[in-house]
């Protein structure tokens, strides 16, 4: 099973849609992610990231709903 995690774009580097990269914040963790598949993404947007690639843009409400689900999973796990 594959899992994509929502995160918020903090910075974007580059103008070329083939090589544009971003720094995405996942709570207290930041990671680089390619924006190849979401050329419309901009700083401040929430994106779903899988294997270092942003695969879709989310609105803030959708991202928050996913965060809530992930918190529920963590509560059940412990």
Backbone as ProteinMPNN parsed JSONL, in Angstrom:
{"seq_chain_A": "XXXXXXXXXXXXXXXXXXXXXXXXXXXXXXXXXXXXXXXXXXXXXXXXXXXXXXXXXXXXXXXXXXXXXXXXXXXXXX", "coords_chain_A": {"N_chain_A": [[0.84, -1.17, 0.0], [0.524, 2.205, -0.783], [1.196, 5.461, 0.491], [0.266, 8.773, 0.521], [1.186, 11.882, 1.832], [-0.114, 14.876, 3.22], [1.244, 18.166, 2.938], [2.568, 21.481, 3.513], [3.614, 23.88, 1.186], [6.578, 25.559, 1.565], [8.773, 26.868, 0.397], [9.73, 27.531, -3.028], [11.854, 26.472, -5.581], [13.334, 27.374, -8.587], [12.207, 27.851, -11.986], [11.599, 26.334, -14.158], [9.283, 24.012, -15.261], [9.905, 21.313, -15.391], [11.967, 20.83, -13.609], [11.409, 22.083, -11.24], [11.486, 22.486, -7.762], [10.431, 22.061, -4.337], [10.296, 23.045, -0.87], [8.664, 21.32, 1.544], [6.485, 21.408, 4.293], [5.792, 19.204, 6.866], [4.14, 19.153, 9.47], [6.384, 19.331, 11.995], [8.503, 18.655, 10.463], [10.52, 19.086, 7.553], [10.797, 18.557, 4.05], [12.227, 18.012, 0.783], [10.442, 18.252, -2.283], [9.459, 17.298, -5.531], [7.841, 19.33, -7.965], [6.885, 18.611, -10.385], [4.516, 17.254, -11.256], [2.527, 18.95, -10.477], [2.247, 21.679, -11.715], [0.836, 24.0, -11.241], [1.034, 24.57, -8.563], [1.776, 26.659, -5.754], [3.659, 28.742, -3.452], [2.648, 28.263, -0.122], [0.493, 26.657, -0.728], [-1.211, 23.543, -0.082], [-0.089, 20.261, -0.58], [-0.312, 16.864, -1.728], [2.101, 14.496, -1.044], [4.08, 11.954, -2.35], [6.647, 9.698, -2.18], [8.585, 11.716, -2.514], [7.517, 13.339, -4.467], [5.201, 15.779, -5.312], [1.865, 15.107, -5.786], [-0.7, 16.054, -6.049], [-2.687, 19.034, -5.589], [-4.129, 20.306, -2.663], [-6.958, 21.776, -0.977], [-6.982, 23.826, 1.986], [-8.847, 22.886, 3.84], [-9.278, 20.181, 3.08], [-6.688, 19.2, 3.563], [-6.479, 19.582, 6.359], [-8.488, 17.829, 7.223], [-7.358, 15.388, 6.51], [-5.109, 15.44, 8.201], [-6.444, 15.182, 10.656], [-7.478, 12.556, 10.393], [-5.075, 11.112, 10.324], [-4.132, 11.614, 12.9], [-6.108, 10.266, 14.368], [-5.571, 7.629, 13.604], [-3.053, 7.309, 14.765], [-3.77, 7.479, 17.475], [-5.29, 5.153, 17.787], [-3.374, 3.25, 17.276], [-1.615, 3.393, 19.461]], "CA_chain_A": [[0.0, 0.0, 0.0], [1.255, 3.474, -0.849], [0.561, 6.503, 1.264], [0.674, 10.145, 0.228], [1.003, 12.696, 3.031], [-0.254, 16.296, 2.904], [2.184, 19.11, 3.516], [2.428, 22.859, 3.046], [4.788, 24.371, 0.467], [7.227, 26.674, 2.252], [9.547, 27.585, -0.624], [9.828, 26.929, -4.357], [13.114, 26.78, -6.249], [13.353, 27.138, -10.02], [11.077, 28.28, -12.804], [11.358, 25.32, -15.179], [8.307, 23.053, -14.742], [10.484, 19.966, -15.326], [12.936, 20.69, -12.518], [10.997, 22.905, -10.091], [11.469, 21.777, -6.486], [9.896, 22.829, -3.218], [10.451, 22.544, 0.489], [7.309, 21.105, 2.047], [6.45, 21.231, 5.742], [4.885, 18.174, 7.387], [4.212, 19.379, 10.916], [7.679, 19.888, 12.399], [9.51, 18.115, 9.553], [10.496, 19.61, 6.186], [11.438, 17.707, 3.044], [12.135, 18.487, -0.594], [9.51, 17.523, -3.147], [9.345, 17.76, -6.908], [6.532, 19.886, -8.344], [6.69, 18.253, -11.792], [3.139, 16.849, -11.55], [1.584, 20.003, -10.063], [2.859, 22.942, -12.133], [0.042, 25.121, -10.742], [1.282, 24.754, -7.131], [2.504, 27.874, -5.379], [4.017, 28.844, -2.04], [1.479, 28.331, 0.755], [-0.458, 25.602, -1.075], [-1.057, 22.21, 0.49], [0.056, 19.254, -1.623], [-0.1, 15.477, -1.328], [3.439, 14.102, -1.467], [4.39, 10.524, -2.324], [7.989, 9.365, -2.651], [9.321, 12.914, -2.906], [6.863, 14.026, -5.583], [3.859, 16.298, -5.047], [1.023, 14.491, -6.811], [-1.908, 16.858, -6.234], [-2.852, 20.201, -4.722], [-5.31, 20.216, -1.808], [-7.298, 23.001, -0.27], [-6.609, 23.718, 3.395], [-9.85, 22.065, 4.533], [-8.96, 18.773, 2.798], [-5.449, 18.88, 4.262], [-6.781, 19.469, 7.789], [-9.254, 16.603, 7.415], [-6.393, 14.292, 6.459], [-4.339, 15.505, 9.443], [-7.297, 14.619, 11.706], [-7.505, 11.107, 10.209], [-3.782, 10.575, 10.721], [-4.09, 11.663, 14.362], [-6.957, 9.183, 14.851], [-4.829, 6.385, 13.401], [-2.005, 7.269, 15.788], [-4.423, 7.193, 18.756], [-5.692, 3.745, 17.784], [-2.145, 2.454, 17.263], [-0.942, 3.378, 20.763]], "C_chain_A": [[0.885, 1.233, 0.0], [0.466, 4.532, -0.095], [1.132, 7.853, 0.855], [0.298, 10.99, 1.442], [0.846, 14.16, 2.626], [0.8, 17.135, 3.619], [1.995, 20.473, 2.881], [3.72, 23.306, 2.387], [5.307, 25.618, 1.163], [8.029, 27.528, 1.262], [9.496, 26.807, -1.936], [11.115, 27.407, -4.997], [13.022, 26.421, -7.72], [12.072, 27.579, -10.707], [10.692, 27.247, -13.856], [10.422, 24.25, -14.616], [8.864, 21.632, -14.642], [11.397, 19.759, -14.125], [12.566, 21.464, -11.261], [10.856, 22.04, -8.842], [10.905, 22.682, -5.403], [10.378, 22.237, -1.914], [9.049, 22.504, 1.062], [7.389, 20.791, 3.538], [5.375, 20.218, 6.109], [4.933, 18.274, 8.91], [5.524, 20.046, 11.272], [8.813, 19.433, 11.487], [9.386, 18.798, 8.198], [11.264, 18.661, 5.277], [11.321, 18.382, 1.691], [11.148, 17.625, -1.364], [9.503, 18.15, -4.528], [7.941, 18.273, -7.167], [6.193, 19.577, -9.8], [5.219, 17.972, -12.12], [2.092, 17.889, -11.163], [2.157, 21.373, -10.421], [2.103, 24.17, -11.632], [0.305, 25.438, -9.267], [2.108, 26.009, -6.876], [2.787, 27.86, -3.878], [2.746, 29.03, -1.213], [0.423, 27.288, 0.453], [-0.163, 24.338, -0.278], [-1.011, 21.216, -0.665], [0.135, 17.869, -0.989], [1.236, 15.044, -1.892], [3.606, 12.596, -1.286], [5.767, 10.326, -2.923], [8.736, 10.582, -3.189], [8.741, 13.687, -4.069], [5.479, 14.498, -5.132], [2.958, 15.793, -6.166], [-0.317, 15.199, -6.999], [-1.923, 18.01, -5.237], [-4.163, 20.021, -3.959], [-5.691, 21.592, -1.305], [-7.025, 22.759, 1.219], [-7.58, 22.826, 4.179], [-9.574, 20.571, 4.332], [-7.704, 18.339, 3.544], [-5.712, 18.687, 5.754], [-7.572, 18.212, 8.109], [-8.319, 15.389, 7.41], [-5.538, 14.265, 7.715], [-5.135, 14.89, 10.595], [-7.35, 13.1, 11.61], [-6.193, 10.478, 10.661], [-3.622, 10.587, 12.239], [-4.941, 10.54, 14.963], [-6.26, 7.831, 14.716], [-3.769, 6.234, 14.476], [-2.598, 6.928, 17.158], [-4.823, 5.728, 18.856], [-4.47, 2.846, 17.919], [-1.538, 2.345, 18.654], [-1.768, 2.783, 21.866]], "O_chain_A": [[1.887, 1.285, 0.713], [-0.764, 4.501, -0.048], [2.348, 8.043, 0.846], [-0.783, 10.829, 2.008], [1.593, 14.643, 1.775], [1.189, 16.846, 4.75], [1.345, 20.606, 1.844], [4.8, 23.138, 2.953], [4.586, 26.601, 1.332], [7.964, 28.757, 1.294], [9.254, 25.6, -1.957], [11.434, 28.595, -4.964], [12.672, 25.293, -8.066], [11.008, 27.668, -10.094], [9.581, 27.282, -14.386], [10.736, 23.641, -13.593], [8.338, 20.824, -13.875], [11.58, 18.628, -13.673], [13.345, 21.495, -10.308], [10.195, 21.002, -8.86], [10.9, 23.905, -5.534], [10.812, 21.086, -1.853], [8.334, 23.506, 1.071], [8.238, 20.02, 3.985], [4.213, 20.347, 5.723], [5.69, 17.552, 9.559], [5.76, 21.195, 10.899], [9.969, 19.791, 11.717], [8.275, 19.063, 7.738], [12.25, 18.046, 5.684], [10.441, 19.213, 1.47], [11.034, 16.423, -1.126], [9.537, 19.371, -4.674], [6.966, 17.723, -6.655], [5.313, 20.211, -10.381], [4.73, 18.41, -13.161], [0.912, 17.736, -11.479], [2.513, 22.145, -9.531], [2.662, 25.266, -11.597], [-0.153, 26.467, -8.771], [2.996, 26.372, -7.647], [2.218, 27.061, -3.135], [1.883, 29.84, -1.55], [-0.458, 27.047, 1.278], [0.968, 24.093, 0.143], [-1.792, 21.314, -1.611], [0.591, 17.72, 0.145], [1.486, 15.203, -3.087], [3.317, 12.041, -0.226], [6.022, 10.743, -4.053], [9.436, 10.492, -4.198], [9.387, 14.587, -4.605], [4.681, 13.707, -4.629], [3.237, 16.013, -7.344], [-1.0, 14.972, -7.998], [-1.27, 17.969, -4.195], [-5.179, 19.633, -4.535], [-4.843, 22.48, -1.215], [-6.86, 21.617, 1.648], [-7.165, 22.097, 5.079], [-9.627, 19.789, 5.282], [-7.655, 17.239, 4.095], [-5.219, 17.729, 6.35], [-7.355, 17.591, 9.149], [-8.481, 14.473, 8.216], [-5.263, 13.19, 8.249], [-4.578, 14.163, 11.417], [-7.275, 12.417, 12.632], [-6.195, 9.431, 11.309], [-3.037, 9.663, 12.805], [-4.544, 9.928, 15.954], [-6.35, 6.989, 15.609], [-3.602, 5.151, 15.038], [-1.996, 6.171, 17.92], [-4.7, 5.13, 19.925], [-4.517, 1.814, 18.588], [-0.992, 1.297, 18.998], [-1.314, 2.713, 23.008]]}, "name": "protein", "num_of_chains": 1, "seq": "XXXXXXXXXXXXXXXXXXXXXXXXXXXXXXXXXXXXXXXXXXXXXXXXXXXXXXXXXXXXXXXXXXXXXXXXXXXXXX"}
